[in-house]
Amino acid sequence: MLALICAFCTGLIISLVFFRNVIFADSIWSGETSFRDFLATKARRTKVHDDFVFIGIDEASIKLDQVSDEEVDASPALQAMRREYPWPREVYARLVEQLCHAGARLILFDMRFDKDKPGDDVFAAALERFRDRVVIGADITAGATSASGFGIVFILPTEGLVPNQLMDDRVGFTNYWPAADGRIRAVDYTITDSQILRLTQGDEKGHAQPWETVYESIDARALRKIGRSDRIPSGDRSYEIRFGYDDAYQPRSFFELFVPAMWDSNYGSGSFFKDKVVLVGASSAIAHDVHPTTIGVAMSGPLLHFHALAAALDGEFLTATSERTNLLFLIGAACAAWLLVAFVRQTLLALVLQIVASGGYLAAVLYFYEARGLYVLTLPVLSAFNLSGLFALGYDFTLERLEKLQTRRTLERYVSKNLVKEILDNPDSFYSSLRGVRIPATVLFSDIVGFTTLTESADPEALVKQLNEYLSRMTAAVFESGGTLDKFIGDAVMAVWGNVRSLGLAEDAKAAARAALVMRRELQKLNEKWQGEGITPFKIGIGINQGEVLVGNIGSHEKMDPTVIGDSVNLASRLEGLTRTYVADILVGPTAADLVRDSFHLRSVALVQVKGKTKPVEIFALIGARNDPGDPEFLQRLETYEAGFRKFRERDFTQAKILFSQFLEFYPDDALAKMYLERALEYEEQPPDDAWNAVEVFKKK
């Protein structure tokens, strides 16, 4: 069955890949193209050639609004530029003369010169004089009629400039043919008539025929003239290029070359252009000569030529795997998915391996694209692998999941949710722990103050309803913080962190502290609600302690419960009881306090020796989380209380009295401060003996 699922999914993907007229095939190829473009934006780019200079015909050059009248009067070229636009051809002649005398290696014009204009004779003379260092552009397109009989229209330089036109090595076509989505990915360095027709009809696989005329692009002409004809790719196909960086080859204003001050300061009196390849073309927004590219940016036509030249010089061409190779990859993906699902029977592990394998394939795709310029079929292969694997896994997982869900829902009515999860997910580990193991854990006890007295006068049915509502909120606080509800002891709640699965000593303790704060907050909400309904509110005490506990299945042969026992558990229970003595709703033991201190505000309470303990322990009141602003003024004033507490311990009762009094000026009802003030006054008048160590000894639970 698993093999059939894999075969069906892969067969569907193969039909989409190799039969483009199948429904949804366009979608998968559109996604593949988008991913390929994404790689182009993230992978390395063709390096920037510092000897490429773009001279842009921008709005500043057309308007000449940045040039003074005196500068225009001093330059014949600027005078001609100011008279009209398009400019007389003598302007370009002067440009060629000036750049060639400055030592420019090559000048490219990505412009049309297809109509006669004033100054053609001067420009033609300059083109002839520097014929080995200049190339001008021509356009090729498909038309309804043509003298060649191929339906092709040539937009060529006027014969007054170049008599042989496109056959002259000073003329090259400037066209780039976009893909079906309008983006430019590939470059044609040479082209024939039949290829032109195929490209204009959307077929990028057109091949040159040996008897046809071969036309060279402006880029191919440039490569020949700089002595790198060996870098011109063969003319039987379009070449996808690896583009350079988006901000490469930023244009310089055309007019600056004819302003003497700018020529001297910006271009070193022409030395800047020595051995440079200079491209002249439109760079103004009104020219609309921009084209979407594979790297996600619209690029001006002239800049495309520089990227094409750089790609040819550095051999930065991109290829893709063949259809035969693609088919083998797809079949291999199906086989890999079947092997994975058939032999790895753990669903989670199989999913992890599937993710790892997919990530490994993506890494390989990126490597070949980055290092080899080879694009390996990606989305269809991953779709075949993952669809096959997921559907096969889903077949097994659904049945298993339904069974576990039914079991989980039954168990969660009786035991803690995280305990149920551990039983179902790691049964061997769980049952092993029930035999008895010592582990560090954090224990929380919560109890309702005066509940016994309340039961004597309250309506039983109403009290049970109120208690259930209260316990539901308290239980939710435990579960939300990842704790285990160990048991209900009448109205008391016992919860543990770290007994089933630990996140670390500190995290377990902090989770317990967060649960206690949620209990406090939820009880406040319940009390407000109950008071509005005329119901007596609850007051609770919470004790939190961290330490080593014994985890096991405790009980008799007739009934056993998984629980925790030990001295640390007893201390947590004692701390809950001490909340009545110290009028603090949440008390924290010393070890837990050290673990949570960086995330929670604590308040020193006392050094106590509880029943059953021979050594005193420091206890603290939990105020709130540090990321919760709470009452900033109280936290600031609390420093005075803590200072008084330290002085009290140091037997400096006079200073302690002063500090506690200062604190009580702002918080006169604070029970702890009043208690210590009374003791400080008492000890100030009658100091304790030398054996006094501020320990509070409790003989009762």
Stockholm file with secondary structure:
# STOCKHOLM 1.0

chainA/1-701         MLALICAFCTGLIISLVFFRNVIFADSIWSGETSFRDFLATKARRTKVHDDFVFIGIDEASIKLDQVSDEEVDASPALQAMRREYPWPREVYARLVEQLCHAGARLILFDMRFDKDKPGDDVFAAALERFRDRVVIGADITAGATSASGFGIVFILPTEGLVPNQLMDDRVGFTNYWPAADGRIRAVDYTITDSQILRLTQGDEKGHAQPWETVYESIDARALRKIGRSDRIPSGDRSYEIRFGYDDAYQPRSFFELFVPAMWDSNYGSGSFFKDKVVLVGASSAIAHDVHPTTIGVAMSGPLLHFHALAAALDGEFLTATSERTNLLFLIGAACAAWLLVAFVRQTLLALVLQIVASGGYLAAVLYFYEARGLYVLTLPVLSAFNLSGLFALGYDFTLERLEKLQTRRTLERYVSKNLVKEILDNPDSFYSSLRGVRIPATVLFSDIVGFTTLTESADPEALVKQLNEYLSRMTAAVFESGGTLDKFIGDAVMAVWGNVRSLGLAEDAKAAARAALVMRRELQKLNEKWQGEGITPFKIGIGINQGEVLVGNIGSHEKMDPTVIGDSVNLASRLEGLTRTYVADILVGPTAADLVRDSFHLRSVALVQVKGKTKPVEIFALIGARNDPGDPEFLQRLETYEAGFRKFRERDFTQAKILFSQFLEFYPDDALAKMYLERALEYEEQPPDDAWNAVEVFKKK
#=GR chainA/1-701 SS CHHHHHHHHHHHHHHHHHCTTSTTHHHHHHHHHHHHHHHHHHSCCCCCCTTEEEEEECHHHHHCTTSCHHHHHTCHHHHHHHHCSSCCTHHHHHHHHHHHHTTCSEEEEESCCCSCCTTHHHHHHHHHHTGGGEEEEEEEEECSCCTTSSSEEEECCCTTTCTTGGGSTTEEECCCCCCTTSCBCEECSEECHHHHHHHHTTCTTCCCCTTSCCEEBHHHHHHHHTTCGGGSCCTTSCEEECCCCTTCSCCEEGGGGGSHHHHHHHHGGGGGGTTCEEEEEECSGGGCCEEEBTTSSEEEHHHHHHHHHHHHHHTCEEEECCHHHHHHHHHHHHHHHHHHHHHCCCHHHHHHHHHHHHHHHHHHHHHIIIIICEECCCHHHHHHHHHHHHHHHHHHHHHHHHHHHHHHHHHTTTSCHHHHHHHHHCHHHHHHHTTCEEEEEEEEEEEETTHHHHHHHSCHHHHHHHHHHHHHHHHHHHHHTTCEEEEEETTEEEEEESSSSCSCHHHHHHHHHHHHHHHHHHHHHHHHHHHHTTCCCCCEEEEEEEEEEEEEEEECSSCEEEEEESHHHHHHHHHHHHHHHHTCSEEECHHHHHHHTTTEEEEEEEEEECTTCSSCEEEEEEEEETTSCCCHHHHHHHHHHHHHHHHHHTTCHHHHHHHHHHHHHHCTTCHHHHHHHHHHHHHHHSCCCTTCCCEEECCCC
#=GC SS_cons         CHHHHHHHHHHHHHHHHHCTTSTTHHHHHHHHHHHHHHHHHHSCCCCCCTTEEEEEECHHHHHCTTSCHHHHHTCHHHHHHHHCSSCCTHHHHHHHHHHHHTTCSEEEEESCCCSCCTTHHHHHHHHHHTGGGEEEEEEEEECSCCTTSSSEEEECCCTTTCTTGGGSTTEEECCCCCCTTSCBCEECSEECHHHHHHHHTTCTTCCCCTTSCCEEBHHHHHHHHTTCGGGSCCTTSCEEECCCCTTCSCCEEGGGGGSHHHHHHHHGGGGGGTTCEEEEEECSGGGCCEEEBTTSSEEEHHHHHHHHHHHHHHTCEEEECCHHHHHHHHHHHHHHHHHHHHHCCCHHHHHHHHHHHHHHHHHHHHHIIIIICEECCCHHHHHHHHHHHHHHHHHHHHHHHHHHHHHHHHHTTTSCHHHHHHHHHCHHHHHHHTTCEEEEEEEEEEEETTHHHHHHHSCHHHHHHHHHHHHHHHHHHHHHTTCEEEEEETTEEEEEESSSSCSCHHHHHHHHHHHHHHHHHHHHHHHHHHHHTTCCCCCEEEEEEEEEEEEEEEECSSCEEEEEESHHHHHHHHHHHHHHHHTCSEEECHHHHHHHTTTEEEEEEEEEECTTCSSCEEEEEEEEETTSCCCHHHHHHHHHHHHHHHHHHTTCHHHHHHHHHHHHHHCTTCHHHHHHHHHHHHHHHSCCCTTCCCEEECCCC
//
